[in-house]
Amino acid sequence: MTSSTEQRRASIIKELAHEQEVKVAELSKRFHVSAVIIRRDLERLESHGLLRRVHGGAVTVPRAIVGQANVTDFRSCTNEKERIGETAAQLIRRGDRIILDSGTTVLQLARHIRGDLLNEGNLTVITNSLHIVRELGPWAGVHLLLLGGIYLPQYDIVVGPTTVSILHELRVDKIFVGAKGITLGRGITTDNVLEAEADRAAVESAAEVILLADSTKIGVESMTTVVPLDRVHRFITDSGAPAAFVDALRERGIEVILV
């Protein structure tokens, strides 16, 4: 996706935050592109849960807040993340008990779980992400546990002492966790301290930790560490990952899957 396309779609999200509704004809005129391109933009944004298409345009998603965090998350929703999510979804088995964190790449995993598992896979999915709930809630084969806690509307997640307390009582087969940054020294990092606290407790409850992140996160240090890399069993990323970093992880016994 080109930079101009990203900027146009981010602008559409921002306008929705203020106006609650956008029209295809008006957007086409403003951005000097065809109505076909605008409809394609709206379809893409809807696939990420950022709006709902209606006749002639789109409206905001009910009960969802389209803030700066959503804009940033969308702009980082690349084809690489989709490939990572699709590959990660193949690791899910019938009867699995899994935790899905609130990252956009993990959301791509949720969107790529096989239909037979969604319908009759007897999956237990635990999450603090309302995005994940909206994605998986309707499926008969998914037993969904939404963690309690303090709601952060800018991220559409719940966090805090209640969230952490519940996670300390759980034991699951796998956790799929994202990252804002990854370095050899500081491990998995993120910008939100409360989110990091919840993810840390979630990781400790899992038998297998699977990290999902595109290669742009490698070498980035965010504000707070979630867990060091020695807690990670598998890392799924794209082929842009630096070879030296991949080799270093494999030397530590971490399975690295490049997509």
Backbone as a ProteinNet text record, in pm:
[ID]
protein_1_A
[PRIMARY]
MTSSTEQRRASIIKELAHEQEVKVAELSKRFHVSAVIIRRDLERLESHGLLRRVHGGAVTVPRAIVGQANVTDFRSCTNEKERIGETAAQLIRRGDRIILDSGTTVLQLARHIRGDLLNEGNLTVITNSLHIVRELGPWAGVHLLLLGGIYLPQYDIVVGPTTVSILHELRVDKIFVGAKGITLGRGITTDNVLEAEADRAAVESAAEVILLADSTKIGVESMTTVVPLDRVHRFITDSGAPAAFVDALRERGIEVILV
[TERTIARY]
83.5	0	87.7	62.9	146.8	122.3	219.5	205.8	81.5	52.3	-65	-193.9	-196.8	-314.3	-330.4	-221.7	-225.3	-275.7	-221.9	-260.2	-408	-455.9	-596.4	-686.6	-653.3	-737.1	-732	-615.2	-605	-688.7	-691.2	-772.2	-921.1	-961	-1101	-1139.9	-1053.1	-1080.4	-1094.6	-1003.7	-1009.2	-1138.3	-1180.4	-1304.2	-1424.2	-1424.6	-1533.7	-1541.8	-1424.8	-1422.3	-1495.5	-1495.9	-1558.4	-1700.1	-1722.5	-1849.2	-1944.3	-1894.6	-1974.4	-2019.6	-2005	-2046.4	-1964.9	-1931.6	-1863.8	-1935.5	-1926.1	-1990.6	-1885	-1910.3	-1816.5	-1793.3	-1900	-1886.2	-1801.3	-1822.4	-1746.9	-1599.6	-1574.2	-1435.5	-1364.4	-1434.3	-1376.8	-1333.9	-1417.4	-1386	-1270.1	-1270.6	-1168.1	-1029.4	-1022.4	-891.7	-851.8	-941	-911	-881.8	-965	-956.9	-1097.4	-1107.1	-1237	-1319	-1449	-1537.8	-1502.9	-1454.5	-1414.6	-1301.9	-1205.1	-1092.6	-1141.6	-1232.6	-1285.3	-1362.4	-1442.3	-1515.4	-1419.4	-1308.3	-1206.3	-1143.6	-1121	-1070	-1166.3	-1293.7	-1393.9	-1406.3	-1397.9	-1403.4	-1285.8	-1169.2	-1048.8	-1059.4	-1104.5	-1118.8	-1223.3	-1330.6	-1433.3	-1377.8	-1288.6	-1230.8	-1147.8	-1101.4	-1023.4	-1109.5	-1241.8	-1332.3	-1334.8	-1292.6	-1280.8	-1400.6	-1490.4	-1611.4	-1711.3	-1831.5	-1932.8	-1983.2	-1974.1	-2019.9	-2172.2	-2223.8	-2366.7	-2381.1	-2505.1	-2528.5	-2473.3	-2380.8	-2325.7	-2211.2	-2170.4	-2060.6	-2033.9	-2006	-1974.8	-2006.2	-2026.5	-2052.6	-1959.6	-1951.4	-1867.2	-1923	-1834.8	-1876.2	-1945.9	-2064.6	-2134.6	-2049.4	-2049.3	-1980.8	-1830.6	-1779	-1634.1	-1585.6	-1468.6	-1409.6	-1295.1	-1302.6	-1200	-1105.2	-1002.9	-908.5	-773.9	-673.9	-542.6	-481.2	-508.2	-452.3	-503.2	-634.5	-689.4	-626.7	-604.8	-542.3	-403	-326.1	-190.1	-191.1	-283.2	-291	-324.7	-419.5	-454.7	-337.2	-265.7	-158.3	-46.8	-42.6	59.2	4	-121.5	-181.7	-139.5	-26.7	31.6	3.4	40.8	29.3	115.3	228.5	314.5	238.9	163.3	87.3	-17.6	-78.7	-177.9	-114	3	72.3	114.3	161.1	200.6	79.6	-32.4	-153.1	-203.2	-198.4	-242.9	-154.8	-24	68.3	46.2	27.8	7.1	-121.4	-223.9	-352.2	-340.7	-242.7	-223.2	-171	-125.6	-74.1	-184.4	-305.3	-416.6	-477.5	-502.1	-556	-690.6	-768.3	-895.9	-874.4	-962.2	-956.4	-852.7	-780.4	-677.9	-739.1	-665.5	-696.7	-590.2	-631.5	-534.4	-569.1	-464.8	-481.6	-441.6	-525.4	-493.9	-481.2	-366.2	-349.1	-413.2	-387.1	-463.5	-396.2	-287.2	-215.3	-288.1	-256.7	-319.3	-277.8	-155.3	-112.5	-185.4	-208.9	-285.6	-429.8	-482.6	-617	-621.6	-513.9	-507.6	-512.8	-450.1	-459.7	-605.9	-678.2	-819.1	-899.7	-864.6	-938	-902.2	-798	-755.2	-772.1	-839.4	-865.2	-957.5	-927.2	-1002.3	-1150.1	-1233.1	-1377	-1423.8	-1361.3	-1404.4	-1375.9	-1265.9	-1235.3	-1332.3	-1366.5	-1460.4	-1598.6	-1635.5	-1769.1	-1778.6	-1673.7	-1682.2	-1545.8	-1459.4	-1324.6	-1307	-1414.2	-1406.3	-1286.2	-1268	-1158	-1198.3	-1105.9	-1123.5	-1031	-1088.6	-1010.8	-1029.7	-919.4	-919.1	-853.2	-915.1	-859.8	-903.2	-828	-868.8	-900.8	-914.2	-934.7	-1078.9	-1144.6	-1280	-1280.8	-1171.3	-1160.7	-1169.3	-1098.8	-1102.3	-1241.7	-1305.5	-1440.9	-1536.5	-1530.1	-1618.9	-1588.8	-1462.6	-1424	-1466.7	-1451.3	-1471.6	-1598.9	-1660.2	-1777.9	-1891.7	-1922	-2038.4	-2020.4	-1899	-1874.5	-1907.4	-1978.9	-2025.7	-1911.6	-1802	-1691.6	-1591.9	-1622.1	-1529.9	-1595.1	-1532.4	-1574.2	-1491.7	-1554.1	-1481.9	-1489.3	-1372.4	-1365.5	-1305.6	-1387.7	-1339.2	-1296.9	-1171.7	-1119.6	-1182.7	-1204.2	-1256.5	-1145.4	-1183.5	-1082.8	-1127	-1030.3	-1053.8	-1050.5	-1154.2	-1163.8	-1085.3	-994.9	-921	-978.5	-1064.2	-1132.7	-1039.7	-926.9	-837.3	-769.6	-766.6	-709.1	-814.2	-934.1	-1041.2	-1000.3	-937	-893.7	-930.3	-921.1	-934.7	-801.6	-767.8	-640.5	-662	-553.2	-560.1	-552.2	-565.2	-548.4	-643.9	-768.8	-864.6	-821.6	-778.5	-731.1	-615.2	-518.3	-398.3	-433.6	-521.8	-561.5	-625.8	-713	-777.2	-673.1	-581.1	-479.9	-390.3	-362.8	-278.6	-343.5	-474.4	-545.9	-562.8	-519.2	-543.3	-419.8	-443.3	-336.7	-385.7	-308.9	-351.2	-239.9	-277.6	-180	-85.9	-144	-65	-110.1	-15.6	-49.2	12.4	-64.6	-14.9	-5.7	114.1	137.2	207.9	170.5	235.4	336.2	391.2	492.6	497.5	527.8	558.5	706.2	787.8	930.3	990.2	1102.4	1170.9	1320.8	1392.7	1538.9	1594	1717.9	1779.9	1797.4	1827.7	1854.8	1730.9	1626.7	1507.6	1389.2	1400.3	1292.9	1175	1053.2	929.8	895.2	875.1	844.2	718.2	656.5	536.7	535.2	442.8	438.1	343.6	251.3	149.5	181.6	205.3	247.2	138.7	13.8	-95.7	-113.9	-100	-107.8	6.5	126.3	242.1	220.2	161.4	134.6	39.4	-66.1	-161.1	-96	-18.4	48.1	149.1	217.4	316.1	249.1	135.3	61.8	9.1	-33.8	-84.8	24.4	142.8	256.3	289.9	285.4	320.6	220.3	100.3	-1.7	3	90.8	89.1	203.6	172.8	276.5	366.2	309.6	386.4	359.2	467	456.5	497	404.6	427.1	418.9	529.6	539.5	510	420.1	383.5	418.4	507.4	544.5	612.3	581.4	649.8	790.5	873.6	1016.6	1046.1	949.8	974	983.9	936.1	941.3	1077.5	1157.4	1287.2	1384.9	1449.2	1542.6	1479.3	1346.9	1274.4	1260.5	1286.7	1270	1155.7	1047.6	938	960.7	864.8	888.2	911	833.3	840.6	850.3	922.9	940	820.3	771.9	667.7	734.8	814.3	892.8	1021.1	1126.8	1248.6	1225.3	1314.4	1296.5	1314.1	1375.8	1390.8	1257.9	1149.5	1017.1	944.9	1003.9	940.4	984.2	887.6	918.2	924.2	833.2	831.9	812.7	875.6	862.6	827.2	709.8	666.9	677.8	757.5	778.2	793.9	819.8	831.7	978	998.5	1132.6	1224.2	1170.5	1254.6	1332.5	1314.2	1385.7	1536.2	1617.1	1763.1	1817.6	1903.8	1956.6	2030.1	2104.7	2180.6	2087	1974.7	1878.5	1813	1776.1	1716	1812.6	1939.5	2041	2057.3	2055.1	2071.4	1956.3	1835.6	1721.6	1730.6	1769.6	1779.8	1889	1994.8	2100	2048.9	1947.1	1885	1780.5	1758.5	1661.8	1520.7	1504.2	1372.9	1349.4	1236.6	1201.7	1155.9	1219.9	1183.6	1121.7	1001.4	930.4	918.8	976.9	973.2	867.4	783.6	675.3	685.6
-118	0	124.1	218.6	336.1	431.5	526.2	624.5	709.9	749.3	832.7	759.1	628.1	548.4	542.5	518.4	516.4	648.7	758.2	890.6	918.8	879	901.4	823.1	698.1	615.8	664.9	709	766.5	893.5	973.9	1096.5	1063.8	956.5	914.9	877.1	804.5	766	890.1	985.9	1107.9	1185.1	1192.2	1264.1	1195.2	1063.2	990.1	1019.6	1037.9	1067.4	1197.8	1290.3	1421.4	1427.6	1369.6	1386.6	1268.8	1152.1	1030.7	964.8	1034.1	977.7	1042.1	963.3	1015.5	965.5	1044.2	1009.5	979.8	878.4	839.8	955.1	1019.4	1126.8	1241.7	1278.7	1389	1352.6	1229.7	1184.3	1176.3	1128.2	1118.8	1255.9	1355.2	1491.8	1550.4	1528.8	1588.1	1531.2	1398.7	1335.1	1319	1363.3	1358.3	1215.7	1122.9	983.6	938	825.1	775.9	721.4	713.5	654.6	508.3	438.8	298.8	286.3	376.5	373.6	402.5	500.8	533.1	414.4	348.4	231.2	122.1	107.8	10.5	49.2	178.7	225.9	190.9	218.5	192.9	44	-37.8	-183	-230.7	-175.4	-212.8	-168.8	-46.7	4.6	-74	-113.6	-193.7	-329.3	-386.8	-517.9	-513.1	-392.7	-376.2	-324.2	-324.5	-286.2	-138.2	-53.8	89.5	170.9	109.6	177.8	73.5	120.2	32.2	97.8	24.6	79.9	84.9	192.4	206.9	255.2	262.9	307	448.1	462.2	593	640	557.7	602.4	508.7	565.8	484.8	564.6	493.7	555.5	494.1	557.6	505.8	373.3	291.8	164.4	192.1	137.7	161.9	125.2	213.4	195.3	191.5	217	217.7	361	386.8	519.5	517	602.1	606.2	719.2	688.9	790	772.3	843.7	840	700.6	625.5	490.3	403.4	417.3	337.8	375.2	505.7	551.9	493.8	499.8	446.6	297.7	225.1	81.2	47.6	123.8	91.2	112.2	224.8	256.9	153.4	76.8	-28	-165	-171.5	-298	-328.4	-390.4	-416.1	-558.6	-585.6	-722.6	-818.1	-768.2	-853.1	-901.3	-813	-853.4	-957.8	-943.3	-1042	-1179.1	-1181.1	-1309.3	-1370.1	-1286.5	-1335.2	-1394.1	-1321.3	-1370	-1500	-1511.1	-1633.6	-1752	-1730.6	-1837.7	-1878.6	-1779.6	-1809.3	-1887.3	-1857	-1925.3	-2074.9	-2114.3	-2255.3	-2334.7	-2265.4	-2332.1	-2366.7	-2319.9	-2344.5	-2482.1	-2557.3	-2693.1	-2702.9	-2804.1	-2828.7	-2843.4	-2778.6	-2789.2	-2700.9	-2623.6	-2535.8	-2432.1	-2402.5	-2289	-2183.6	-2069.2	-1970.5	-1831.8	-1748.8	-1607	-1528	-1432.7	-1341.1	-1201.2	-1136.6	-1003.1	-901	-773.6	-668.4	-610.8	-669.6	-614.5	-632.6	-546	-554.1	-679	-727.6	-850.7	-971	-970	-1077.7	-1075.8	-957.7	-947.7	-1014.3	-1002.2	-1070	-1221.6	-1271.9	-1415.1	-1453.9	-1376.8	-1408	-1413.8	-1329.3	-1323.8	-1437.1	-1514.5	-1623.1	-1761.5	-1771.5	-1903.5	-1982.3	-2110	-2192.7	-2200	-2208.7	-2211.8	-2329.3	-2447.5	-2564.1	-2546.7	-2476.4	-2449.8	-2347.5	-2248.1	-2147.2	-2205.5	-2304.1	-2361.3	-2474.6	-2556.7	-2673.3	-2713.9	-2617.2	-2647.5	-2656.1	-2624.7	-2627.9	-2547.3	-2429.6	-2342.5	-2257	-2239.6	-2142.2	-2025.7	-1909	-1789.3	-1687.2	-1645.4	-1547	-1420.1	-1305.8	-1181.6	-1062.5	-954	-825.9	-725.1	-772	-686	-693.5	-578.4	-574.4	-601.7	-570.8	-603.6	-755	-829.6	-976	-1028.7	-970.1	-1013	-996.3	-880.8	-858.2	-954	-991.9	-1081.1	-1225.3	-1274.4	-1416.4	-1447.9	-1346.1	-1368	-1444.1	-1421.1	-1488.1	-1636.7	-1690.7	-1826.4	-1932	-2037.1	-2141.5	-2224.9	-2238.8	-2323.2	-2253.5	-2128.4	-2049.8	-2017.7	-2064.9	-2027	-1904.7	-1790.4	-1664.4	-1610.8	-1580.1	-1519.4	-1380.2	-1278.2	-1140.4	-1106.2	-1071.9	-1038.2	-909.4	-902.6	-781.1	-680.9	-558.1	-457.8	-318.2	-227.9	-87.6	-74.4	-14.1	0	121.7	99.7	208.2	228.8	329.5	344.3	372.6	440.2	471.8	348.4	238.6	113.3	2.7	25	-75	-203.2	-187	-300.8	-276.8	-383.7	-369.9	-406.9	-336.2	-355.7	-331.9	-342.3	-307.1	-427	-403	-509.2	-626.2	-599.1	-708.9	-799.3	-737.7	-814.4	-904.7	-847.8	-922.1	-1033.8	-1004.7	-1104.9	-1226.4	-1203.1	-1314.7	-1396.6	-1328.3	-1398.1	-1485.7	-1442.4	-1522	-1655.9	-1665.7	-1788.5	-1882.1	-1840.8	-1918.2	-1995.2	-2105.7	-2181	-2217.2	-2178.2	-2200.3	-2269.2	-2318.8	-2388	-2291	-2181.1	-2088.8	-1945.9	-1854.5	-1713.6	-1659.1	-1578.5	-1508	-1359.9	-1308	-1173.3	-1088.8	-962.2	-869	-783.2	-683	-596.3	-464	-358.9	-229.8	-222.6	-295.2	-299	-429.4	-470.4	-594.2	-571.3	-595.2	-589.8	-708	-743.2	-854.9	-821.8	-697.7	-659.4	-644.3	-581.3	-550.9	-640.9	-724.1	-817	-749.1	-792.3	-737.3	-610.1	-500.3	-374.2	-311.5	-222.4	-150.7	-14.4	71.5	208	225.3	131.6	146.2	56	117	41.1	-56.3	-13.2	-100.2	-218.5	-192.1	-299.8	-399.1	-346.9	-433.2	-522.5	-466.8	-543.7	-659.9	-632.9	-738.8	-844.6	-801.1	-896.3	-981.5	-921	-994.7	-1108.4	-1079.4	-1182.7	-1289.5	-1247.5	-1343.1	-1438.5	-1385.4	-1467.9	-1572.3	-1531.7	-1623.7	-1737.9	-1720.2	-1824.3	-1925.3	-1903.6	-1984.9	-2085.1	-2205.1	-2306.7	-2272.7	-2209.9	-2173.9	-2027.7	-1952	-1809.7	-1789	-1735	-1714.5	-1564.3	-1507.8	-1364.8	-1337.9	-1244	-1205.2	-1058.4	-1029.6	-889.7	-878.9	-771.8	-751	-698	-701.1	-672	-527.2	-436.3	-295.9	-278.1	-375.8	-365.7	-407.7	-475.8	-524.7	-407.9	-400.4	-291.2	-169.1	-170.8	-58.8	-83.4	19.9	11.7	101.9	43.9	121.9	144.7	204.9	257	149.3	41.5	-56.4	-198.6	-283.8	-422.7	-506.8	-588	-685.3	-809	-878.3	-992.4	-999.8	-1059.2	-1081.3	-1189.4	-1195.2	-1289.5	-1435.3	-1459.8	-1599.7	-1663.2	-1584	-1640.1	-1677.6	-1644.2	-1668.2	-1803.2	-1880.3	-2009.1	-1998.9	-1920.8	-1902.4	-1754.7	-1713.1	-1576.6	-1583.1	-1531.5	-1528.5	-1384.7	-1364.7	-1231.9	-1243.2	-1130.3	-1133	-1144.9	-1163.8	-1189.9	-1069.1	-953	-835.3	-832.5	-931.3	-936.9	-946	-866.2	-872.3	-1011.6	-1061.1	-1196.9	-1216.2	-1114.8	-1126.3	-1141.6	-1070.2	-1079.5	-1217.7	-1266.5	-1399.4	-1505.5	-1495.4	-1592.2	-1588.6	-1468.6	-1454.6	-1521.5	-1508.2	-1571.9	-1723.3	-1772.3	-1916.7	-1975.5	-1900.9	-1946.5	-1957.9	-1878.8	-1884.6	-1994.6	-2068.5	-2176.4	-2135	-2013.6	-1964.7	-2003.3	-2064.4	-2097.3	-1970.6	-1937.5	-1820.1	-1864.3	-1816.8	-1849.3	-1722.4	-1724.4	-1609.2	-1630.7	-1530.3	-1544.1	-1435.2
0	0	0	-90	-102	13.4	30.6	137.6	118.5	-7.3	-32.2	2.7	-23.8	11.9	163	235.1	381.1	436.7	382.9	432.3	405.9	287.6	255	349.3	374	461.7	605.8	650.1	785	795.2	688.6	688.1	694.6	627.8	632.9	775.3	844.3	983.5	1071.6	1053.7	1133.8	1109.6	983.7	954	1017.2	1015.9	1079.5	1228.6	1291.9	1435.1	1465.8	1368.7	1390.5	1334.2	1216.6	1145.7	1159.9	1204.4	1223.1	1092.5	979.8	851.2	739.3	637.2	518.7	394.5	286	160.3	53.8	-26.5	-131.2	-228	-271.4	-370	-317	-191.2	-132.9	-115.7	-72.7	-55.7	-189.9	-291	-425.1	-475.1	-453.2	-497	-417.4	-287.3	-201.6	-229.3	-250.3	-267.6	-415.3	-505.8	-649.2	-697.2	-650	-695.1	-730.8	-798.4	-842.6	-725.4	-748.2	-648.5	-623.3	-724.8	-709.5	-606.8	-613.8	-519.7	-377.4	-363.1	-230.8	-172.8	-256.6	-206.4	-162.5	-235.1	-196.1	-61.5	-41.7	87.5	199.7	178.9	282.4	312	209	228.4	313.5	284	359.7	505	527.5	663.5	741.3	672.7	738.6	780.6	698.5	731.1	857.8	894.4	1017.5	1132.6	1112.8	1220.5	1251.5	1155.9	1182.5	1134.2	1060.8	1015.7	968.1	934.9	876.5	749.2	639.6	512.1	505.7	448.8	422.3	278.8	231.4	94	73.9	-19.3	-51.6	33.9	132.4	218.7	333.3	450.9	568.4	693.9	803.9	933.8	1036.5	1152.7	1259	1310.1	1364.3	1422.9	1555.2	1579.5	1705.4	1826	1924.4	2052.7	2039.4	1919.5	1902.7	1895.2	1948.5	1944.1	1846	1746.3	1643.8	1678.9	1755.1	1799.2	1733.2	1785.6	1723.6	1728.1	1837.1	1846.1	1733.1	1697.4	1588.2	1455	1434.1	1310.6	1297.2	1405.6	1402.8	1376.1	1443.1	1423.7	1279.5	1220.5	1083	989.7	1006.7	914.5	919.1	1030.7	1040.8	1000.3	953.1	911.4	768.4	753.1	622.9	578.4	453.7	403.7	484.8	536.4	619.1	742.6	804.9	922.8	888.9	774.7	734	713.1	651.5	630.8	763.6	854.1	986.8	1059.1	1054.8	1120.9	1062.1	930.3	863.7	901.9	908.2	946.1	1091	1178.9	1320.8	1343.2	1266.4	1282.8	1255.9	1174.5	1143.9	1263.9	1366.7	1486.7	1586	1559.9	1651.5	1621.8	1727.8	1715.9	1787.7	1751.9	1818.7	1969.2	2044.9	2189.4	2255.6	2178.1	2235.8	2328.8	2433.3	2520.7	2493	2440.8	2397.4	2451.7	2463.9	2494.3	2370.5	2332.4	2224.1	2282	2261.5	2315.9	2222.4	2246.8	2180.1	2056	2009.1	1894.6	1762.9	1666.6	1534.8	1458.9	1480.6	1413.2	1471.1	1601.5	1664.4	1614.4	1590	1531.9	1394.9	1318	1188.1	1206.8	1310.7	1341.3	1360.8	1443	1469.9	1341.1	1245.4	1119	1024.2	1059.6	971.3	1034.6	1147.9	1206.8	1113.7	1093.8	1000.4	1037.1	934.6	955.2	1038.6	1020	1096.7	1245.1	1277.2	1417.8	1476.7	1397.5	1444.6	1469.6	1390	1400.9	1502	1511.3	1598.9	1654.5	1675.9	1721.4	1871.6	1947.5	2093.7	2144.3	2087.5	2127.4	2247.2	2339	2446.4	2417.7	2397.6	2365.1	2475.8	2533.7	2641.7	2589.9	2614.7	2561.5	2645.6	2635.3	2693.7	2584.7	2461	2345.5	2295.9	2290.4	2236.2	2086.4	2016.9	1874.6	1853.9	1938.5	1929.7	1961.5	2060.5	2098.1	1981.1	1914.4	1801.3	1686.3	1672.5	1563.2	1588.2	1711.7	1739.8	1817.5	1874.9	1958.2	1893.8	1765.8	1706	1676.9	1685.9	1637	1743	1701.1	1793.1	1850.2	1774.8	1820.1	1909.7	1947.6	2030.1	2164.4	2272.3	2407.3	2445.5	2449.1	2461.1	2603.2	2659.8	2792.3	2778.2	2801.8	2802.9	2944.3	2960.5	3091.6	3143.8	3272.7	3334	3360.3	3392.4	3423.4	3386	3379.8	3345.4	3193.7	3139	2993.3	2946	2848	2784.4	2643.9	2624.5	2495.8	2379.5	2405.7	2294.8	2238	2315.7	2268.9	2253.3	2308.1	2305.3	2376.8	2494.3	2574.4	2720.8	2800.7	2945.7	3010.6	3117.7	3186.9	3336.4	3411.6	3552.5	3646.2	3776.9	3877.8	3860.9	3823.1	3804.8	3689.8	3580.6	3465.2	3503.8	3571.9	3611.5	3708.9	3803.4	3902.9	3837	3740.1	3669.5	3594.4	3526.3	3446.5	3533.9	3655.4	3744.9	3781.7	3766.5	3801	3682.7	3565.1	3443.2	3399.6	3329.1	3263.5	3123.4	3022.6	2883.9	2805.8	2687.9	2603.4	2532.6	2479.5	2397.5	2422.2	2412.2	2401.9	2274.6	2202.5	2085.9	2124.5	2125.1	2176	2070.7	2062.6	1971.5	2044.2	1974.7	2034.6	1960.8	2034	1971.7	1934.6	2010.8	1983.2	2032.3	1970.2	2008.9	1997.6	2106	2103.1	2181.4	2152.1	2224.2	2371.4	2400.9	2538.7	2624.2	2569.4	2649.2	2617.5	2516.2	2484.6	2418.3	2455.3	2400.3	2476.7	2405.4	2472.7	2414.3	2494.7	2451.3	2518.7	2477.4	2528.5	2646.6	2665.6	2769.1	2887.9	3003.2	3121.4	3166.3	3163.8	3206.6	3111.1	2982.7	2883.8	2904.1	2932.1	2956.2	3077.6	3181.4	3303.3	3275.7	3197.1	3162.8	3073.7	2974.6	2884.9	2961.2	3058.3	3137.8	3214.9	3276.2	3349.5	3254.3	3135.7	3037.4	2991.5	2965.6	2923.2	3029.4	3155.2	3262.7	3277	3223.4	3235.7	3121.2	3023.6	2901.8	2896.2	2847.8	2829.2	2711	2608.3	2489.7	2454.7	2432.4	2400.8	2254.5	2176.1	2033.2	2005.6	1963.8	1936.2	1789.4	1764	1627.9	1608.2	1514	1488.6	1353.7	1281.1	1154	1179.2	1077.6	1093.5	1130.9	1110.1	1146.8	1297.7	1375.1	1521.1	1576.7	1495.5	1541.3	1554.4	1669.3	1694.7	1757	1772.4	1832.5	1982.6	2062.3	2207.2	2249	2297.4	2352.2	2501.1	2567.1	2701.4	2807.2	2801.2	2909.7	2855.3	2926	2884.4	2928.4	2837.7	2871.7	2931.8	2851.7	2900.2	2818.3	2873.5	2794.7	2690	2592.8	2482.7	2524.8	2640.2	2681.3	2723.3	2730.2	2755.9	2627.1	2512.5	2383.6	2327.1	2277.2	2215.2	2062.1	2004.2	1859	1827	1718.1	1669.4	1522.1	1487.5	1348.1	1298.1	1194.2	1138.5	987.1	922.5	776.7	735.2	607.1	554.6	558.9	598.2	613.9	743.3	827.8	955.7	932.6	1003.1	985.2	1013.9	927.4	940.4	1072.2	1114.9	1239.6	1359.4	1356.6	1466.1	1467.8	1350.9	1340.7	1390.9	1350.9	1394.6	1546.4	1602.8	1747.7	1822.9	1770.6	1835.5	1824.4	1708	1690.3	1778.3	1801.1	1892.4	2035.6	2067.5	2200.2	2210.5	2102.2	2102.7	2067.1	2014.5	1972	1826.3	1798.7	1661	1589.6	1480.3	1402.3	1270.1	1243.6	1120.1	1037.2	917.6	828.6	722.3	697.8	601	494.9
[MASK]
+++++++++++++++++++++++++++++++++++++++++++++++++++++++++++++++++++++++++++++++++++++++++++++++++++++++++++++++++++++++++++++++++++++++++++++++++++++++++++++++++++++++++++++++++++++++++++++++++++++++++++++++++++++++++++++++++++++++++++++++++++++++++++++++++++

